[in-house]
Amino acid sequence: MPKKRLFVAAAGFLLLGAMGIGAGQQPSPDSVEEKPAPKLPDSPSQLFAALTKDTRPQWRPYFRETVPHATGDRYKAALALGAVGADCYLAAEVRDAQQVRNLLTDMASLEMMLGISRQMSPLRQKMTSLAGEGDWAGVRTEIASLMANHAKFLGEQKDGPLAELESIGCWVRAFHICARFSSKQTAPPPQSCIWSPALLSDLHTRAVKLNAAAESRTLQLLVKGLETLTKTWAGETTGANAATRLATTLPLLESLVSELINDEARPDGTKPDKL
């Protein structure tokens, strides 16, 4: 063997030895680069946009014609607060300033029950102004700011679990909107109405931790519903199984929203929308 080739071969064996890999051996699993974790959406707006890519969606029929009931169950109130956040994102998609004002009124009543209404008043006023000016990018940013401040003030009063529930409630309602929308299409959209199994798994894990710390019927229902959804969407979603998964998902989300958000008819007597 020429000296140059011999030198290269020897260098190769030395490198393998330094890595702890002998001739004929494969790199250990630890040496293989791990796949990055799936990217989760920052807000329901991303899910709405992905679901309706290359279409002109009519979102207005998916507004709730109900208000969240100011129940004595603080867990339900936190979930309902998150659901109102998701509805605010929907109102931004529709560009409906009046709907934003209605939703902020609903939000204020829930904030009052959770003891954070006074601190949030200036932020709600700012969002009302942005909607009135038609600054919908600003409205979306402000919804995220509102929810971040909810978490901050709830944490300061030792109500961190309620902030977690608000986040979960926002996504449950977003899935509900998207499942309703998807069920009306001639074929399920390429983007799943729940974004990904990873997002569902994350929400379920968070709900399980909350339930372990403070068991309640509300938390038990939430955990059970998210567990069923996680199982329904486990594995790859294909053209062959998407419709079946959606058919299972929609009634489950209808039940979860009804049970956990405690809607009641608006004062003008309108009833919940049954799409």
PyMOL commands that set and color helices and strands:
alter all, ss='L'
color gray80, all
select helices_A, chain A and resi 3-18+29-31+44-51+60-62+74-94+97-114+117-132+136-156+160-183+197-213+217-232+242-261
alter helices_A, ss='H'
color red, helices_A
select strands_A, chain A and resi 66-68+263-265
alter strands_A, ss='S'
color yellow, strands_A
deselect
rebuild
show_as cartoon
